[in-house]
Structures are given as structure tokens and as C-alpha cells.
């Protein structure tokens, strides 16, 4: 019964999510990216999936931050015992709760089986439960290359372009604490991975980088030309690009659900 409820929740969430994103890009922008998260809850468990297939659940703590993102994480039991210390490069995916998350329902009991049997259903179920998604990225700054865990902001339409939080990104207006702005305005920089390459995407160079993002899909450029592109529609552009790639490759939203 519990599993049926989870699958029903997934279905309803998917229908609402996909239906909301088929609207034309005009008028006020609708941000399809997930909420930004700066750290992990100290009282609620998360899930870590390693590249070698191992999984760990427990309290997740960041360690050795670089560019405000963890290079290592520590997984602990509720009583504080260290279960595993894991470098970012060994992680395939991490699901964590934001510090303010107080929801009582916990889907971690389903995690192990769902991951092996229905990968996409696990991702949707965890997101529905308020979990954020984190993946490792390699960044080069001032001649130094390092691997950190970054928050994925477009789960569900990340097949071709992955967008990650840049915690140090300034905003176009808003308020903040220290060097990190936490409310108001638009984020002006993201880390993006496409075709295995990670690069900084910025509002100031958006039209210059537009071709790099979408240039391999001429029909997209025809429908959404760079000269008319607006930064506030970034998440919608990426969803539309993904949707058009799905259609071109015969992967409609409907067939994606059946496969998931």
C-alpha cells in the first residue's frame, strides 16, 4: 500500500511538473530550477550513491570546502558515529535535505530497492520528499583543477545539460550574508556541464555562450534566437531544449515515464 502511494505521488508530481512547463516563454518568467541549498540538514538523513554501486544513508556533513562546495563528505549515524568519509570524486549522486526541512515522512526505507529497479522513480520520489540532488563536478580555477559536490538545479530535465549552483554567484539585487546572497533577485552565474565539459555560465556573457548551450539543435535556435534571449528564462530554455531533443530522439515525456 505504501509503495502504491509513493508511485501515485510520483505520477501526480510528474504530470503537474510537465504540464506547467509546456507554456510559451512570454510574460513573467517561471523558474523551473529547484530551490538553492547551501548545506545539509544535521538532523535528517540523506542518501549517498557511490560510483561503485555502494549506498550509504545517514547524517551528511560537508568537509574541506572549495569555492563554498564540499570536496569531501562525512556520513554519520544518528548517534554521531562516523560511517564513511567519502571524497566527492567517488560519489555518483547524493540526495540531501535542506537544514530547514522538517517533514516527517521519510522515503529512505525505499531507497535501496528503488535505485536498483527504477532509477527515475527514486529520483522523483526523493525530490518530492524535499530532497536536493548533488553530483560531483571538476572545476578549474586559476590553473588549479579540483572536484567538488555541486547541487543539481534541473533534475528531471538534465539529460543533455546539467545546471549546478554556484554558491558564490552574485544576484541581480537581493540580500545576503557575507559573500553569499540568499534572497531576492536572480542568480547570475551557474556551473554547467554539457558533453562532459564543465564551464561557468554567466548572465553577462549569456548571449555569447548561447551557441555553446543550444547550437547543436538548429530548430531550437530558430524558435528561440540568441538575439532575443533573456537570462530570466534560462530554466525554461533548457527545459524546451531538452524536450525538443527528447522528441527528436523519440523520447517523449510519455515514453520516459513508461521507461522509468
KEDO-930687 format. One record per atom (N, C-alpha, C, O): x, y, z; residue in one letter. Coordinates in pm, whole numbers, padded with zeros to 5 digits, always signed. Each point is the difference from the previous one (the first is absolute). Last residue first. Layout:
% KEDO-930687
XYZa/...
% end
This chain:
% KEDO-930687
+01066+00475-01700x/+00045+00023+00137x/-00067-00087+00098x/+00028+00008+00120x/-00137-00007-00586x/+00131-00061+00019x/+00043+00010+00144x/+00069-00088+00052x/-00471+00293-00180x/-00015-00145-00011x/+00131-00070+00024x/+00004-00107+00061x/-00009+00577-00075x/-00067-00050+00120x/-00010-00152-00002x/+00022-00067+00101x/+00148+00286-00481x/+00095+00007+00110x/-00060-00054+00127x/+00068-00069+00076x/-00335+00116-00458x/+00083-00120-00006x/+00102+00000+00109x/+00039-00107+00048x/-00314+00484-00080x/-00083-00116+00029x/+00084-00127+00001x/-00014-00084+00089x/+00209+00500-00217x/-00024-00007+00144x/-00075-00126+00037x/+00028-00061+00103x/+00252+00012-00543x/-00101+00093+00048x/-00016-00014+00150x/+00043-00098+00060x/+00319-00044-00428x/-00017-00016+00144x/-00100+00104+00049x/+00039+00101+00059x/+00162-00159-00512x/-00108-00094+00028x/-00022-00027+00146x/-00058-00102+00037x/+00366+00418-00256x/+00057-00133+00022x/-00106-00104+00033x/+00031-00114+00034x/-00148+00570-00105x/+00084-00033-00116x/+00054-00142+00010x/+00017-00067-00101x/-00258+00248+00466x/-00089-00025-00114x/+00079-00045-00122x/-00041-00091-00072x/+00285+00220+00455x/-00077-00122+00028x/-00085-00037-00122x/+00000-00115-00045x/+00218+00524+00032x/+00095-00110-00022x/-00069-00134+00024x/+00022-00096-00074x/-00266+00480+00171x/+00016-00011-00145x/+00099-00111-00037x/-00018-00068-00101x/-00047+00173+00558x/-00124-00056-00056x/+00012-00023-00150x/-00047-00101-00052x/+00399+00323+00272x/-00004-00142+00037x/-00122-00068-00060x/+00009-00111-00054x/+00027+00575+00000x/+00107-00067-00076x/-00004-00150+00026x/+00009-00081-00092x/-00294+00345+00350x/-00047-00008-00138x/+00102-00070-00089x/-00037-00081-00085x/+00160+00165+00534x/-00107-00100-00007x/-00048-00017-00145x/-00015-00113-00046x/+00325+00448+00123x/+00063-00132+00015x/-00104-00110-00002x/+00022-00106-00059x/-00171+00553+00046x/+00073-00033-00122x/+00058-00141+00009x/-00009-00078-00095x/-00192+00249+00477x/-00100-00038-00099x/+00065-00034-00135x/-00044-00091-00069x/+00311+00254+00425x/-00050-00134+00033x/-00101-00049-00103x/-00005-00119-00032x/+00178+00565-00021x/+00100-00104-00016x/-00055-00140+00027x/+00018-00090-00082x/-00209+00565+00074x/-00066-00119-00054x/+00094-00119-00011x/-00034-00099-00065x/+00173+00537+00211x/-00102-00043+00095x/-00075-00124-00048x/-00068-00066+00080x/+00401+00295-00352x/+00056-00083+00108x/-00108-00055+00091x/+00012-00113+00048x/-00090+00226-00569x/+00001+00073+00127x/+00039-00095+00112x/-00051-00112+00010x/+00063+00167-00602x/+00007-00079+00123x/+00007+00090+00123x/+00064+00106-00001x/-00072-00008-00489x/-00118+00031+00080x/+00003-00071+00137x/-00096+00009+00077x/+00442-00064-00407x/-00016+00146+00009x/-00120+00041+00085x/-00006+00113+00048x/+00107-00577-00155x/+00085+00058+00104x/-00024+00150+00018x/+00006+00051+00111x/-00403-00380-00291x/+00129+00055-00046x/+00075+00072+00113x/-00059+00058+00090x/-00333-00430-00137x/+00046+00089+00107x/+00137+00058-00037x/+00101-00045+00054x/-00325-00227-00370x/-00116+00035+00083x/+00036+00101+00108x/-00080+00087+00034x/+00419-00257-00315x/-00098+00066-00086x/-00119+00048+00082x/-00053+00109-00024x/+00385-00363+00232x/+00050+00135-00027x/-00098+00077-00089x/-00013+00122+00012x/-00080-00576+00073x/-00016+00078+00123x/+00042+00144-00026x/-00071+00093+00039x/+00134-00402-00379x/-00142+00032+00014x/-00028+00078+00128x/-00094+00079+00006x/+00539-00245-00099x/-00041+00115-00082x/-00146+00039+00016x/-00034+00119-00003x/+00397-00365+00313x/-00140-00028-00033x/-00056+00119-00078x/-00061+00090+00058x/+00502-00102+00131x/-00007-00129-00068x/-00143-00042-00033x/-00024-00112-00045x/+00150+00519+00293x/+00033+00007-00142x/-00006-00131-00075x/-00003+00001-00123x/-00066+00155+00611x/-00111-00048-00082x/+00031-00014-00149x/-00088-00038-00078x/+00414+00170+00437x/-00106-00073+00069x/-00094-00070-00097x/-00031-00118+00016x/+00373+00402-00175x/+00063-00116+00064x/-00103-00087+00069x/+00014-00122+00004x/-00150+00532-00192x/+00031-00097-00105x/+00061-00126+00058x/-00029-00110-00046x/-00052+00474+00336x/-00126-00060-00045x/+00024-00108-00104x/-00061-00107+00004x/+00377+00423+00215x/+00006-00142+00032x/-00123-00077-00049x/-00005-00123+00010x/+00045+00596-00068x/+00121-00054-00059x/+00006-00152+00020x/+00049-00072-00086x/-00395+00315+00288x/-00022-00007-00145x/+00122-00054-00074x/-00013-00062-00105x/+00041+00119+00582x/-00101-00098-00039x/-00016-00012-00151x/-00002-00110-00055x/+00298+00365+00386x/+00048-00058-00125x/-00102-00098-00060x/+00034-00083-00084x/-00115+00321+00496x/+00068+00103-00079x/+00047-00052-00136x/+00017+00078-00094x/-00218-00369+00423x/-00098+00091-00059x/+00067+00099-00093x/-00054+00031-00106x/+00283-00510+00190x/-00028+00124+00070x/-00098+00088-00075x/-00007-00003-00123x/+00257-00521+00196x/-00099+00071-00080x/-00038+00126+00076x/-00041-00007+00115x/+00478-00358-00110x/-00080+00100+00069x/-00092+00070-00100x/+00045+00053-00101x/+00135-00578+00056x/+00040+00139-00020x/-00093+00093+00077x/-00109-00039+00042x/+00257-00519-00167x/-00057+00090+00100x/+00052+00141-00027x/+00120+00021-00016x/-00189-00502-00294x/+00078+00121+00032x/-00075+00087+00101x/-00118+00029-00017x/-00057-00441-00185x/+00111-00031+00089x/+00084+00120+00040x/+00087-00013+00086x/-00486+00044-00358x/+00095-00086-00071x/+00126-00024+00082x/+00110-00010-00055x/-00345+00363+00292x/-00058-00048-00125x/+00108-00077-00076x/+00113+00046-00016x/-00229+00233+00517x/+00072-00109-00064x/-00077-00045-00124x/-00119-00032+00006x/+00170+00495+00347x/-00077-00080-00095x/+00090-00110-00054x/+00118+00021-00026x/-00177+00378+00450x/+00088-00095-00065x/-00088-00087-00089x/-00108-00043+00041x/-00018+00561+00082x/-00018-00142+00031x/+00119-00078-00057x/+00067+00045-00093x/-00252+00505+00209x/+00100-00096-00047x/-00037-00140+00045x/-00047-00022+00112x/-00217+00412-00006x/+00060+00046-00126x/+00109-00093-00052x/+00056+00025-00107x/-00546-00013+00422x/+00139-00046+00000x/+00059+00035-00137x/-00066-00015-00102x/-00335+00312+00282x/+00031-00120-00075x/+00146-00037+00021x/+00087+00086+00007x/-00441+00197+00344x/+00077+00007-00123x/+00023-00134-00065x/-00049-00103+00046x/-00060+00075+00468x/-00024+00111-00091x/+00086-00007-00125x/+00112-00050+00004x/+00075-00201+00425x/-00138+00027-00039x/-00007+00119-00094x/+00087+00087+00000x/+00327-00276+00186x/-00094-00108+00026x/-00143+00028-00041x/-00083-00090+00003x/+00657+00201-00078x/-00133+00060-00001x/-00104-00110+00007x/+00010-00100-00071x/+00526+00133+00232x/-00106-00082-00060x/-00134+00071+00009x/-00048+00029+00109x/+00476+00115+00083x/+00016-00001-00145x/-00111-00075-00072x/-00001-00006-00123x/-00122+00180+00595x/+00139-00012-00042x/+00010+00010-00151x/-00054+00093-00060x/-00409-00158+00140x/+00082-00005+00121x/+00144-00021-00044x/+00032-00099-00065x/-00495+00336-00195x/+00085-00116+00025x/+00073+00010+00132x/-00015+00096+00075x/-00395+00113-00473x/+00074+00013+00125x/+00085-00124+00023x/-00019-00101-00067x/-00190+00374-00406x/-00025-00096+00106x/+00087+00025+00122x/+00075+00097+00005x/+00021-00010-00561x/-00083+00052+00107x/-00019-00104+00107x/+00037-00116-00021x/+00152-00074-00350x/-00040+00130-00052x/-00100+00063+00096x/-00121+00004-00026x/+00517-00351+00177x/-00136+00007-00051x/-00026+00140-00054x/+00064+00097+00041x/+00403-00435+00025x/-00075+00120+00041x/-00140-00006-00058x/-00026-00074-00095x/+00330-00365+00214x/-00058+00084-00105x/-00065+00125+00059x/-00079-00009+00093x/+00302-00383+00121x/+00059+00134+00009x/-00057+00095-00106x/+00048+00112-00016x/-00169-00583+00049x/-00035+00064+00128x/+00053+00143+00013x/-00052+00078+00080x/-00104-00375-00499x/+00126+00067+00034x/-00028+00077+00128x/-00057+00109-00005x/-00215-00552-00225x/+00012+00123+00079x/+00145+00048+00004x/+00092-00079+00018x/-00267-00218-00437x/+00037-00013+00141x/+00010+00137+00067x/+00034+00100-00063x/-00237-00399-00400x/+00023+00132+00057x/+00024-00016+00150x/-00078-00065+00070x/+00093-00245-00558x/-00014-00001+00145x/+00037+00138+00053x/+00105+00054-00035x/-00270-00291-00458x/+00063+00115+00066x/-00027-00010+00149x/-00115-00002+00043x/-00034-00349-00312x/+00102+00053-00090x/+00077+00117+00060x/+00118+00019-00030x/-00465-00263+00276x/+00056-00102-00090x/+00119+00051-00080x/+00098-00072-00020x/-00416+00262+00376x/+00145+00014+00003x/+00071-00098-00093x/+00120-00025+00015x/-00593+00130+00179x/+00027+00041-00139x/+00149+00031-00014x/+00040+00105-00052x/-00190-00296+00451x/-00121-00030-00077x/+00011+00047-00143x/-00067-00055-00088x/+00341+00308+00469x/-00030-00144-00005x/-00133-00023-00072x/-00097+00072+00020x/+00404+00349+00046x/-00103-00037-00098x/-00024-00150-00006x/-00004-00057-00109x/+00330+00284+00396x/-00118+00086+00010x/-00110-00039-00098x/-00113+00050+00011x/+00556-00270+00287x/-00065-00001-00130x/-00132+00077+00008x/-00083-00030+00086x/+00540+00078+00229x/-00144-00027-00003x/-00053+00010-00143x/+00017+00102-00066x/+00494-00254+00217x/-00081+00116-00032x/-00146-00039-00009x/-00033-00112-00040x/+00563-00054+00225x/-00140-00037-00015x/-00080+00127-00024x/+00013+00098+00074x/+00516-00166-00226x/-00088+00038+00111x/-00138-00057-00025x/-00032-00041-00112x/+00593+00035-00071x/-00135-00058-00008x/-00078+00037+00125x/+00049-00014+00112x/+00390+00255-00407x/-00044-00073+00119x/-00143-00047-00020x/-00073+00053-00084x/+00540+00232-00147x/-00119-00082-00028x/-00035-00083+00123x/+00088-00063+00060x/+00206+00547-00201x/-00020-00113+00092x/-00130-00073-00034x/-00105+00062-00016x/+00260+00347-00202x/+00098-00105-00025x/-00012-00122+00089x/+00073-00097-00018x/-00380+00470+00046x/+00136+00053+00013x/+00105-00110-00009x/+00096-00003+00077x/-00531-00222-00062x/+00005+00142+00036x/+00145+00040+00021x/+00071-00058+00083x/-00425-00371-00255x/+00135+00055-00012x/-00007+00149+00026x/-00071+00074-00068x/-00246-00545+00187x/+00011+00143-00028x/+00147+00038-00012x/+00083-00049+00076x/-00451-00401-00072x/+00141+00042+00002x/+00008+00145-00048x/-00047+00034-00108x/-00366-00331+00368x/+00045+00070-00121x/+00147+00037+00018x/+00046+00025+00111x/-00473-00367+00122x/+00136+00054-00005x/+00026+00071-00132x/-00045-00044-00106x/-00448+00021+00350x/+00090-00082-00081x/+00140+00061+00000x/+00015+00120+00024x/-00554-00103+00234x/+00137+00048-00011x/+00083-00097-00081x/-00015-00121+00013x/-00536+00275+00131x/+00088-00094-00070x/+00137+00064-00016x/+00011+00115-00042x/-00449-00062+00417x/+00075+00060-00109x/+00096-00104-00056x/+00035-00097+00068x/-00529+00040+00205x/+00143-00027-00010x/+00060+00077-00117x/-00062+00013-00105x/-00413-00057+00270x/+00077+00117+00039x/+00149-00019-00007x/+00075+00080+00057x/-00436-00390-00192x/+00014+00004+00146x/+00086+00117+00048x/+00033+00009+00118x/-00098-00099-00579x/-00133+00029+00055x/+00005+00011+00152x/-00079+00071+00060x/+00464-00207-00289x/-00023+00143-00020x/-00134+00041+00059x/-00014+00107+00059x/+00118-00563-00053x/+00085+00074+00094x/-00019+00150-00015x/-00004+00073+00099x/-00220-00356-00400x/-00053-00018+00135x/+00080+00080+00101x/-00056+00063+00089x/+00204-00076-00538x/-00122+00080+00014x/-00056-00010+00141x/-00046+00100+00056x/+00422-00364-00161x/+00035+00141-00006x/-00122+00088+00022x/+00005+00098+00075x/-00069-00562-00107x/+00068+00036+00125x/+00029+00149+00001x/-00026+00068+00099x/-00149-00249-00491x/-00102+00011+00104x/+00062+00036+00134x/-00060+00075+00077x/+00341-00160-00444x/-00066+00129-00012x/-00108+00017+00105x/-00023+00111+00048x/+00264-00528-00062x/+00087+00113+00030x/-00073+00134-00004x/+00015+00082+00092x/-00150-00592-00011x/-00061+00110-00074x/+00072+00129+00035x/-00043+00076+00086x/+00216-00502+00068x/-00107-00043-00089x/-00052+00114-00087x/-00018-00016-00121x/+00370+00069+00455x/+00039-00111-00087x/-00105-00031-00107x/+00033-00039-00111x/-00114+00376+00440x/+00115+00039-00081x/+00036-00111-00098x/+00032+00028-00116x/-00377-00099+00435x/-00042+00088-00110x/+00118+00033-00090x/-00014+00005-00122x/+00094-00258+00518x/-00068-00076-00104x/-00039+00086-00119x/+00014-00042-00115x/+00196+00258+00489x/+00087-00104-00054x/-00067-00073-00116x/+00059-00013-00107x/-00309+00354+00353x/+00108+00046-00088x/+00078-00112-00065x/+00022+00002-00122x/-00407+00025+00454x/-00022-00053-00134x/+00124+00015-00089x/+00006-00058-00108x/-00021+00223+00557x/-00022-00144+00009x/-00016-00063-00138x/+00032-00117-00020x/+00001+00594+00083x/+00129-00068-00003x/-00016-00152+00006x/+00085-00073-00052x/-00415+00455+00060x/-00001-00103-00104x/+00130-00079-00004x/+00020-00080-00091x/-00339+00383+00460x/+00136-00033-00039x/-00003-00112-00102x/-00052-00108+00028x/-00271+00516+00249x/+00003-00117-00087x/+00141-00022-00051x/+00067+00094-00041x/-00174+00291+00312x/+00015-00125+00074x/+00014-00123-00090x/+00069-00095+00035x/+00088+00634-00099x/-00104-00095-00037x/+00023-00136+00064x/+00113-00050+00000x/+00137+00490+00007x/-00050-00066+00121x/-00103-00108-00031x/-00065-00052+00092x/+00491+00404-00301x/-00102-00099-00034x/-00043-00079+00122x/+00084-00061+00066x/+00264+00413-00122x/-00129+00040+00054x/-00109-00103-00023x/-00114+00020+00040x/+00570-00076-00204x/+00002+00008+00146x/-00136+00035+00059x/-00030-00043+00111x/+00057-00229-00573x/+00045+00132+00045x/-00013+00009+00151x/-00079-00072+00060x/+00166-00403-00307x/-00107+00091+00041x/+00059+00134+00038x/+00110+00005+00056x/+00080-00396-00422x/+00006+00057+00135x/-00117+00092+00025x/-00060+00055-00093x/+00329-00441-00257x/-00130+00061+00027x/+00000+00049+00145x/+00026-00077+00093x/+00353-00068-00507x/-00031+00015+00141x/-00134+00070+00011x/-00028+00097-00070x/+00374-00389-00310x/-00111+00090+00028x/-00027+00002+00150x/+00018-00101+00068x/+00380-00093-00254x/-00079+00010-00123x/-00110+00102+00019x/-00021+00087-00085x/+00524-00135+00337x/-00146+00003+00010x/-00063+00011-00137x/+00044+00077-00085x/+00431-00059+00199x/-00047-00139+00010x/-00152-00008-00002x/-00056-00110-00007x/+00306+00530+00005x/+00022-00072-00124x/-00049-00143+00000x/-00017-00060-00107x/+00010+00353+00498x/-00102+00033-00099x/+00013-00084-00127x/-00100-00039-00059x/+00272-00166+00524x/+00038+00112-00087x/-00104+00021-00109x/-00065-00096-00043x/-00014-00121+00547x/+00000-00026-00144x/+00045+00124-00079x/-00058+00107+00018x/+00002-00397+00487x/+00048+00129-00050x/+00026-00020-00150x/+00076-00089-00039x/-00399-00186+00426x/+00083+00004-00119x/+00042+00144-00029x/-00081+00093+00012x/-00143-00233+00394x/-00021-00121-00079x/+00094-00004-00120x/+00049-00107-00039x/-00065+00348+00555x/+00039+00018-00140x/-00013-00132-00073x/+00064-00099+00036x/-00354+00270+00402x/+00107-00089-00042x/+00030+00020-00149x/-00092+00005-00081x/-00266+00213+00353x/+00126+00069-00025x/+00115-00087-00043x/+00110+00051-00022x/-00593-00155+00106x/+00071+00020+00127x/+00139+00059-00019x/+00078+00008+00095x/-00360-00113-00468x/-00072+00099+00082x/+00070+00027+00133x/-00013+00108+00056x/+00326-00260-00453x/-00124-00055+00054x/-00066+00107+00086x/+00060+00104+00027x/+00269+00030-00444x/-00005-00040+00140x/-00133-00064+00035x/-00101+00027-00066x/+00461+00144-00364x/-00131-00058+00030x/+00003-00053+00143x/+00087-00080+00034x/+00200+00470-00337x/+00004-00102+00104x/-00142-00046+00026x/-00090+00081+00021x/+00377+00164-00462x/-00113-00002+00093x/+00021-00114+00100x/+00065-00100-00029x/+00238+00447-00338x/-00017-00127+00071x/-00127+00010+00084x/-00036+00108+00046x/+00154+00247-00311x/+00085-00093-00072x/-00011-00141+00059x/+00033-00100-00064x/-00396+00546+00068x/+00080-00103+00067x/+00082-00086-00096x/-00048-00043-00105x/-00083+00578+00049x/-00060-00131-00028x/+00089-00109+00058x/+00123+00012-00005x/-00025+00473-00016x/-00121-00016+00081x/-00073-00131-00028x/-00118-00012+00033x/+00550+00114-00213x/-00099+00081-00069x/-00138-00018+00064x/-00103+00003-00069x/+00350-00348+00271x/+00075+00076-00100x/-00102+00076-00083x/-00094-00061-00051x/+00130-00248+00556x/-00068+00075-00105x/+00099+00074-00092x/+00106+00046+00043x/-00106-00429+00337x/+00099+00050-00097x/-00066+00073-00117x/+00007-00044-00114x/-00366-00223+00349x/+00136+00014+00053x/+00090+00052-00113x/-00021-00030-00117x/-00548-00073+00286x/+00102+00038-00098x/+00136+00017+00067x/+00009+00027+00120x/-00428-00362+00027x/+00069+00123+00036x/+00106+00031-00105x/+00077-00088-00039x/-00551-00241+00141x/+00109+00040-00090x/+00059+00133+00043x/-00072+00098+00021x/-00217-00549+00190x/+00015+00145+00008x/+00122+00039-00082x/+00108-00056+00019x/-00332-00391-00178x/+00039+00053+00130x/+00002+00152-00005x/-00038+00061-00100x/+00074-00532-00243x/-00097+00095+00051x/+00044+00045+00137x/+00055-00078+00078x/+00167-00166-00557x/+00008+00029+00143x/-00111+00098+00035x/-00026+00095-00074x/+00215-00469-00348x/-00087+00108+00046x/+00015+00016+00151x/+00023-00098+00072x/+00256-00125-00548x/-00032+00001+00143x/-00092+00116+00033x/+00004+00104-00065x/+00188-00180-00378x/-00127-00064+00031x/-00036-00005+00147x/-00115-00029+00034x/+00496+00246-00271x/+00019-00145-00002x/-00126-00077+00040x/+00002-00122+00011x/+00024+00601-00012x/+00018-00045-00138x/+00018-00151-00008x/-00027-00060-00104x/-00260+00268+00514x/+00136+00006-00052x/+00007-00052-00144x/-00091-00069-00046x/-00292+00311+00380x/+00018-00111-00094x/+00139+00014-00062x/+00030+00102-00063x/-00329+00087+00519x/+00118+00015-00084x/+00014-00125-00086x/+00001-00111+00052x/-00398+00394+00270x/+00040-00122-00070x/+00119+00031-00090x/-00003+00097-00075x/-00220+00120+00568x/+00008+00012-00144x/+00046-00133-00059x/+00027-00095+00073x/-00279+00291+00425x/+00093-00081-00080x/-00007+00031-00149x/-00102+00045-00052x/+00021+00296+00489x/-00075-00085-00091x/+00095-00076-00092x/+00096+00059-00049x/+00040+00276+00376x/-00086-00091+00076x/-00077-00099-00088x/-00066-00090+00052x/+00365+00451-00195x/+00078-00073+00098x/-00081-00105+00074x/+00055-00085+00069x/-00087+00308-00590x/-00064-00008+00131x/+00085-00083+00095x/+00051-00105-00038x/+00189+00371-00368x/-00086-00116+00023x/-00058+00003+00141x/+00059+00056+00092x/+00096+00366-00452x/+00059-00103+00085x/-00103-00110+00025x/-00108+00003-00058x/+00023+00361-00243x/+00140+00030+00030x/+00067-00106+00086x/+00123-00014-00003x/-00542+00072-00388x/+00030-00055+00133x/+00148+00017+00026x/+00083-00037-00083x/-00520+00217-00275x/+00141-00010+00035x/+00017-00050+00143x/-00077+00035+00089x/-00349-00162-00408x/+00048+00101+00094x/+00147-00024+00033x/+00046-00114+00012x/-00216-00052-00490x/-00033-00027+00140x/+00059+00108+00089x/+00089+00075-00041x/-00233+00027-00474x/+00108-00058+00079x/-00048-00025+00143x/-00088+00070+00051x/-00165+00148-00400x/-00020-00144+00012x/+00112-00068+00077x/-00006-00120+00025x/-00238+00633-00075x/+00126-00068+00026x/-00026-00148+00024x/-00065-00037+00098x/-00192+00426-00385x/-00029-00103+00098x/+00128-00080+00021x/+00045-00069-00091x/-00187+00602-00099x/+00075-00125-00010x/-00043-00096+00110x/-00042+00041+00108x/-00274+00346-00347x/+00088-00024+00115x/+00068-00137-00012x/-00062-00098-00042x/-00094+00237-00425x/-00051+00050+00127x/+00098-00028+00113x/+00118-00022-00026x/-00067-00312-00362x/-00039+00140-00009x/-00059+00041+00134x/-00044-00083+00079x/+00184-00377-00332x/+00089+00085+00077x/-00036+00146-00023x/+00058+00067-00085x/-00406-00507+00075x/+00094+00078-00080x/+00083+00092+00088x/-00040+00035+00111x/-00147-00507+00080x/-00050+00133-00029x/+00104+00077-00082x/+00120-00022+00017x/-00090-00428+00185x/-00029+00007-00142x/-00056+00136-00040x/-00044+00018-00113x/+00160-00186+00565x/+00114+00046-00076x/-00025+00006-00149x/+00093+00030-00076x/-00399-00185+00429x/+00031+00140+00027x/+00106+00053-00093x/+00012+00121-00017x/-00140-00579+00005x/-00105+00086-00052x/+00031+00147+00018x/-00033+00082-00086x/+00322-00414+00267x/+00011+00008-00145x/-00106+00093-00059x/+00028+00073-00095x/-00033-00149+00564x/+00129+00057-00038x/+00008+00020-00151x/+00040+00107-00047x/-00413-00329+00236x/-00004+00143+00030x/+00126+00070-00049x/-00006+00110-00054x/-00012-00576+00012x/-00101+00061-00085x/-00007+00151+00021x/-00008+00077-00096x/+00291-00334+00375x/+00051+00005-00137x/-00098+00072-00092x/+00040+00082-00082x/-00169-00166+00529x/+00105+00100-00005x/+00050+00019-00143x/+00020+00112-00045x/-00326-00455+00126x/-00065+00130+00010x/+00101+00113-00009x/-00024+00101-00065x/+00190-00546+00073x/-00078+00025-00122x/-00062+00140+00002x/+00009+00073-00099x/+00220-00224+00485x/+00093+00023-00110x/-00076+00038-00127x/+00036+00095-00069x/-00287-00230+00438x/+00057+00132+00023x/+00094+00038-00113x/-00002+00113-00049x/-00165-00546+00052x/-00107+00095-00035x/+00050+00142+00015x/-00029+00086-00084x/+00314-00430+00222x/-00007+00006-00146x/-00109+00096-00046x/+00017+00068-00101x/+00023-00143+00566x/+00118+00069-00051x/-00006+00013-00151x/+00028+00108-00054x/-00361-00359+00263x/-00017+00141+00031x/+00117+00081-00054x/-00018+00109-00054x/+00037-00576+00025x/-00098+00052-00094x/-00020+00150+00019x/-00015+00075-00096x/+00286-00302+00402x/+00068+00015-00127x/-00094+00057-00106x/+00040+00083-00081x/-00214-00186+00506x/+00088+00116+00008x/+00069+00024-00133x/+00016+00115-00042x/-00284-00501+00082x/-00083+00121+00000x/+00086+00126+00000x/-00027+00095-00073x/
% end
